Amino acid sequence: MDDELSVKLDNLLSREFLATCSRFTSCTEFFAACDPGLITIDDVNAFPQDQLDAFVRDNTTYRNWNVMFGDAGAFYVKKQIGL
């Protein structure tokens, strides 16, 4: 049994999640505001962590990308199981 779950980034950073912590209405809008070159998860992973953290800190209620990403995952799971 494979214990990994694959979730599209735009499903993880959904409109509903982003509304709880930012002014952005989509994952695409969020990353385009950070850097227009951020299109794929590979782009996000290759982007300098300190720059992404600064963008998250300045444009969301989160202090850094890792905390935001973790909370987005928890939000997604709760939504999927109906909590």
N, C-alpha and C positions, 0 to 999 in steps of 0.2 A: 504494500500500500504506500502510495506517495503522500507524504505529509505536507507538500508544498501546495499553496493556493496561488494561482496567478490572477491578478486583478489589474485591469487597465487603469492607468494613472488618472484618466479623466473620470473613471467611476469612483476612484478613491478620493480624489479632490473634487467631489461633486458640487453642484450649485448649492445644495443644502448645507454641506459642510462649510464651504467657503463663506456662506452667509453668516455663519456663527462666529467667524473670526476675521473677516476682511470685507473690503468693498468690492471684491472681484466676483463675477458671476459665472466664471468658467475656469477650468484648468488652463485652457489655452490662453485666456486673457491674463491669468496670473503669471504664467511663465513668459509671455510676450512682454509684460511690463517689467519683468526682471531682466530679461535679455532676449531679443528677438530670435536669437540662434538656438534657444532652448525649445526643441521640438519633440525629441524622443527621450525616453528614460536614459538612454546612453548619453545624450547631451547633458541631462541633469546630473548624472553621475560623474561626468567629466568636468563639470563646472566647478570653479574654486569654492570650496565649502564656506570659507569666510565671507565671500561675496553673497552667496545664497543665504547664509545666516543673517547677514546685515539686511538684505532685502526683506526676509521674513520678519525680522525684528521691527523694521521701519513700516511695514505694510500690513501686518496682522497683529493679533493679540498674543502671538507666540514669541518666545525668546530666541528660537533657532529652528532650523529645518528638521532636525531629527525629532524634536518634541512634536512639531506640527504633523510630521509624517506618521508618527506613532498614534497620535490622537485621530488622525484621519482614518487609520486602519481600524481603530476601536469603533469609531462612528460608523464605518462601513459594515462591520460585523454586526453591530447592534441593529442596524437597519435591516440587514439580511435575515436576522432571526426574529425580527419584529419587536424589539424592545424600544 
